[in-house]
Amino acid sequence: MKKIERAARLIRQHSRMFMCPLCGAGMNMNESNSLICSNRHCFDLSKHGYIHLLSRTAKPTKYGKAVFEARQAMCRSGFFDEVIEQVRDIVRRETGDTRSAPVRILDVGCGEGSHLAGLVTSLGMTAEREVVGVGMDLSKDGIHLAAREYPGLIWCVADLAQSPFADKQFDVILNILSPSNYAEFTRMLRDDGILIKVVPGPGYLQELRALFYGQTDRQTYSNDHVVSHFRSHFHPVETLHIRCVKRLDQTSLTHLIHMTPLSWGTTEENLEKALHAGISHVTVDVAVMVGKKK
């Protein structure tokens, strides 16, 4: 019950940021812990502490509970620490002014929430302003896990194509290894806000890619088209590259293989081969792109 009350209180404090995904009207949370718009569309707060804001039934995807549990285990092992530390430093630098209003951060495609939770916790240790973290994902499994593990943030099951947030609500939008919708990013971001998009580099998980795909086109990866698309919609402020090697034991290797979409297009034989190949390290190679509205 305390988790629900905490989530309701947080959403009620920031209810003006929400917009009805069905009609676009403003929303408020009532005493029954439901977000209701002026046209009486109603979205209830789950007993698990998240709000379900899909206007339709989501199509099944491969991003299920097992994938998100594996990703959470990898995050807690420190696999993405360098990435989150870099994002933290960017956010701290770009939002470190004297305004008293909270810093609102939206993580689009947040999955099971570890990236956003780690960032908000790290920022909160030294922030002079309140930090409000909002995570949205199309997967109910991911948001359920996020709300269970990180109750101090706002979690929403929502579709990026019909984002349930009003215009110019966020100081920072995060898009970490996830699909983009630049029209929605532009609409939801404040005029002086920043978009931080993290994309794989050519060497990202190259050890797994070689095992799964051998000497095929999928063994190599280029992010040129993603970078070009980003720059065509947002003014690039800076691009930072992170490349490091992470040690793996058998447990973390298993989590990594179950976490990455790289494994979805390979055969069961290749999966078994990777699990027993004795891989002791893997490469993390990403580009962190920072952009502002044009």
C-alpha positions as CSV (number, residue, x, y, z in Angstrom):
1,M,0.0,0.0,0.0
2,K,2.8,2.4,0.8
3,K,4.2,1.9,-2.7
4,I,0.9,2.8,-4.3
5,E,0.5,5.8,-2.1
6,R,4.0,7.0,-2.9
7,A,3.5,6.6,-6.6
8,A,0.1,8.3,-6.4
9,R,1.6,11.3,-4.5
10,L,4.4,11.7,-7.0
11,I,2.1,11.5,-10.1
12,R,-0.4,13.9,-8.4
13,Q,2.4,16.4,-7.9
14,H,3.4,16.3,-11.5
15,S,0.0,15.5,-13.1
16,R,0.2,18.6,-15.3
17,M,2.9,16.9,-17.4
18,F,0.4,14.2,-18.5
19,M,-1.7,14.4,-21.7
20,C,-4.5,12.0,-22.5
21,P,-3.2,9.6,-25.2
22,L,-6.8,9.2,-26.5
23,C,-7.8,12.9,-27.0
24,G,-4.8,15.1,-26.1
25,A,-6.6,16.8,-23.2
26,G,-4.9,17.6,-19.9
27,M,-5.1,15.2,-17.0
28,N,-5.4,15.2,-13.2
29,M,-5.2,12.4,-10.6
30,N,-8.3,12.0,-8.5
31,E,-8.6,10.6,-5.0
32,S,-9.2,7.1,-6.4
33,N,-5.7,7.2,-7.9
34,S,-6.8,7.5,-11.5
35,L,-5.6,9.9,-14.1
36,I,-8.7,11.5,-15.7
37,C,-8.8,13.9,-18.6
38,S,-11.4,16.6,-19.2
39,N,-13.2,14.3,-21.6
40,R,-13.5,11.6,-18.8
41,H,-11.0,9.2,-20.2
42,C,-9.7,7.3,-17.2
43,F,-6.4,5.5,-16.5
44,D,-5.9,3.7,-13.2
45,L,-2.8,3.5,-11.2
46,S,-1.8,-0.2,-10.9
47,K,-1.5,-1.8,-7.5
48,H,2.1,-2.3,-8.4
49,G,2.8,1.4,-8.6
50,Y,2.8,2.3,-12.3
51,I,0.2,3.9,-14.6
52,H,-1.0,2.1,-17.8
53,L,-1.4,4.7,-20.5
54,L,-1.7,2.7,-23.7
55,S,-4.6,3.6,-25.9
56,R,-4.6,0.2,-27.5
57,T,-3.5,-3.4,-26.9
58,A,0.3,-3.7,-27.4
59,K,1.5,-6.3,-29.9
60,P,3.5,-9.1,-28.5
61,T,7.3,-8.6,-28.7
62,K,10.4,-10.6,-27.7
63,Y,11.0,-8.1,-24.9
64,G,9.5,-10.3,-22.2
65,K,10.0,-10.8,-18.5
66,A,13.1,-13.0,-18.9
67,V,14.9,-10.4,-21.1
68,F,14.3,-7.6,-18.6
69,E,15.3,-9.7,-15.6
70,A,18.6,-10.6,-17.5
71,R,19.2,-6.9,-18.3
72,Q,18.6,-5.8,-14.7
73,A,21.1,-8.4,-13.5
74,M,23.7,-7.1,-16.0
75,C,23.0,-3.5,-14.9
76,R,23.5,-4.4,-11.3
77,S,26.8,-6.1,-12.1
78,G,28.1,-2.8,-13.4
79,F,28.0,-3.6,-17.1
80,F,26.7,-0.1,-18.0
81,D,28.3,1.9,-15.2
82,E,30.6,3.9,-17.5
83,V,27.7,4.8,-19.8
84,I,25.5,6.0,-16.9
85,E,28.3,7.9,-15.3
86,Q,28.9,9.8,-18.6
87,V,25.2,10.5,-19.0
88,R,25.1,11.8,-15.4
89,D,28.0,14.2,-16.0
90,I,26.2,15.6,-19.1
91,V,22.9,16.1,-17.3
92,R,24.7,17.7,-14.3
93,R,26.5,20.1,-16.6
94,E,23.5,21.0,-18.8
95,T,21.0,21.4,-16.0
96,G,23.2,23.0,-13.3
97,D,21.6,26.4,-13.2
98,T,19.8,28.2,-10.3
99,R,16.2,27.6,-11.3
100,S,14.1,26.2,-8.4
101,A,11.9,24.0,-10.6
102,P,12.6,20.3,-10.6
103,V,14.8,18.7,-13.3
104,R,12.5,16.4,-15.2
105,I,14.1,13.5,-17.0
106,L,12.2,11.2,-19.3
107,D,13.7,7.8,-20.2
108,V,12.0,6.6,-23.4
109,G,12.2,2.9,-23.8
110,C,13.3,2.5,-20.2
111,G,12.8,-1.2,-20.0
112,E,13.1,-2.5,-16.5
113,G,14.3,0.9,-15.3
114,S,17.9,0.4,-14.1
115,H,19.4,3.1,-16.3
116,L,17.0,5.8,-15.1
117,A,17.1,4.7,-11.5
118,G,20.9,4.7,-11.4
119,L,21.0,8.1,-13.0
120,V,18.5,9.7,-10.7
121,T,20.2,8.2,-7.6
122,S,23.6,9.5,-8.7
123,L,22.3,12.9,-9.6
124,G,20.3,13.2,-6.3
125,M,23.5,12.8,-4.2
126,T,24.7,16.3,-5.3
127,A,21.8,18.0,-7.0
128,E,20.7,21.4,-5.8
129,R,17.4,20.9,-7.6
130,E,14.9,18.1,-7.2
131,V,15.3,15.4,-9.8
132,V,12.1,13.8,-11.2
133,G,12.6,10.6,-13.2
134,V,9.9,9.4,-15.5
135,G,10.3,6.1,-17.4
136,M,8.1,4.9,-20.2
137,D,8.1,1.7,-22.2
138,L,5.7,-0.3,-24.4
139,S,6.3,-3.4,-22.3
140,K,4.2,-4.0,-19.3
141,D,6.7,-6.7,-18.1
142,G,9.5,-4.1,-18.1
143,I,7.5,-1.4,-16.4
144,H,6.1,-3.9,-13.8
145,L,9.7,-4.8,-12.9
146,A,10.8,-1.2,-12.8
147,A,8.0,-0.1,-10.5
148,R,8.7,-3.1,-8.2
149,E,12.4,-2.4,-7.9
150,Y,12.5,1.4,-8.1
151,P,9.4,2.9,-6.4
152,G,10.7,6.4,-6.1
153,L,10.1,7.3,-9.8
154,I,7.1,7.6,-12.2
155,W,6.7,4.5,-14.4
156,C,4.3,4.4,-17.4
157,V,3.3,1.7,-19.9
158,A,3.0,3.9,-23.0
159,D,3.6,4.1,-26.7
160,L,6.2,6.6,-28.0
161,A,4.2,7.2,-31.1
162,Q,1.3,8.5,-28.9
163,S,3.3,9.8,-25.9
164,P,1.1,10.7,-22.9
165,F,2.9,13.9,-22.1
166,A,2.1,17.5,-22.8
167,D,4.4,19.8,-24.8
168,K,7.7,21.1,-23.4
169,Q,7.6,19.1,-20.1
170,F,11.1,17.7,-19.9
171,D,14.6,19.1,-19.4
172,V,16.2,15.9,-20.5
173,I,15.1,13.0,-22.7
174,L,17.1,9.8,-22.6
175,N,17.0,7.3,-25.4
176,I,19.4,4.5,-24.6
177,L,19.9,1.7,-27.1
178,S,16.2,2.1,-28.0
179,P,14.1,3.3,-31.1
180,S,13.5,7.0,-31.6
181,N,10.6,9.3,-32.5
182,Y,12.2,12.7,-33.1
183,A,8.9,14.5,-33.7
184,E,7.7,13.4,-30.2
185,F,11.1,14.2,-28.7
186,T,10.9,17.7,-30.1
187,R,7.4,18.2,-28.8
188,M,8.0,17.0,-25.3
189,L,11.4,18.6,-24.7
190,R,11.7,22.1,-23.3
191,D,13.2,24.7,-25.7
192,D,16.5,24.7,-23.7
193,G,16.4,21.0,-23.0
194,I,18.7,18.2,-24.2
195,L,18.2,14.9,-25.9
196,I,20.8,12.2,-25.0
197,K,20.8,9.3,-27.4
198,V,23.1,6.3,-26.8
199,V,23.7,4.0,-29.8
200,P,26.0,1.0,-30.3
201,G,29.4,1.5,-31.8
202,P,31.0,-0.8,-34.3
203,G,32.6,-2.9,-31.6
204,Y,29.6,-3.3,-29.4
205,L,29.4,-7.0,-28.2
206,Q,31.7,-7.9,-31.1
207,E,32.7,-11.2,-29.4
208,L,29.0,-12.4,-29.4
209,R,28.4,-11.1,-32.9
210,A,31.3,-13.1,-34.2
211,L,30.0,-16.3,-32.5
212,F,26.4,-15.8,-33.6
213,Y,27.0,-14.7,-37.2
214,G,30.5,-15.7,-38.2
215,Q,31.7,-14.2,-41.5
216,T,28.4,-12.5,-42.5
217,D,27.2,-9.0,-42.9
218,R,25.7,-9.1,-39.4
219,Q,29.2,-9.6,-37.8
220,T,29.9,-6.0,-38.5
221,Y,27.8,-3.0,-37.5
222,S,27.8,0.7,-38.5
223,N,25.8,3.4,-36.7
224,D,26.3,5.9,-39.5
225,H,22.6,6.0,-40.5
226,V,21.5,6.4,-36.9
227,V,23.9,9.3,-36.3
228,S,22.9,10.9,-39.6
229,H,19.2,10.6,-38.6
230,F,19.9,12.2,-35.2
231,R,21.8,15.1,-36.7
232,S,19.0,15.8,-39.3
233,H,16.5,16.4,-36.5
234,F,18.6,17.8,-33.6
235,H,21.5,20.2,-33.4
236,P,24.4,18.1,-32.3
237,V,26.1,19.6,-29.1
238,E,28.7,16.8,-28.7
239,T,29.3,13.1,-29.2
240,L,31.3,11.1,-26.7
241,H,32.6,7.6,-27.3
242,I,32.9,4.9,-24.6
243,R,34.8,1.8,-25.2
244,C,35.8,-0.7,-22.5
245,V,36.1,-4.4,-22.0
246,K,34.0,-6.2,-19.4
247,R,35.0,-9.4,-17.7
248,L,32.3,-12.1,-17.6
249,D,31.7,-15.2,-15.5
250,Q,29.3,-17.9,-16.7
251,T,26.4,-16.3,-14.9
252,S,26.9,-12.9,-16.4
253,L,27.5,-14.4,-19.9
254,T,24.2,-16.2,-19.6
255,H,22.4,-13.0,-18.6
256,L,24.1,-11.1,-21.5
257,I,23.1,-13.6,-24.1
258,H,19.5,-13.6,-22.9
259,M,19.5,-9.8,-22.7
260,T,20.8,-8.8,-26.2
261,P,18.6,-8.8,-29.3
262,L,21.7,-10.1,-31.1
263,S,20.7,-13.6,-29.9
264,W,17.2,-13.3,-31.4
265,G,18.2,-13.9,-35.0
266,T,20.6,-16.8,-34.4
267,T,20.0,-20.6,-34.1
268,E,19.6,-22.6,-31.0
269,E,22.9,-24.3,-31.9
270,N,24.7,-21.0,-32.0
271,L,23.2,-20.0,-28.6
272,E,24.4,-23.2,-27.0
273,K,27.8,-22.7,-28.6
274,A,28.0,-19.2,-27.2
275,L,27.0,-20.3,-23.7
276,H,29.7,-22.9,-23.6
277,A,32.4,-21.1,-25.6
278,G,34.3,-19.9,-22.5
279,I,34.0,-16.2,-23.3
280,S,35.6,-14.4,-20.5
281,H,35.2,-10.8,-21.7
282,V,33.1,-8.7,-24.0
283,T,33.4,-5.2,-25.5
284,V,31.1,-2.3,-24.6
285,D,31.4,0.3,-27.4
286,V,28.8,3.1,-27.6
287,A,28.4,6.6,-28.8
288,V,26.7,9.1,-26.5
289,M,25.1,11.8,-28.6
290,V,23.9,15.1,-27.1
291,G,21.5,17.3,-29.1
292,K,19.3,20.4,-28.7
293,K,16.2,21.4,-30.6
294,K,16.8,23.1,-33.9
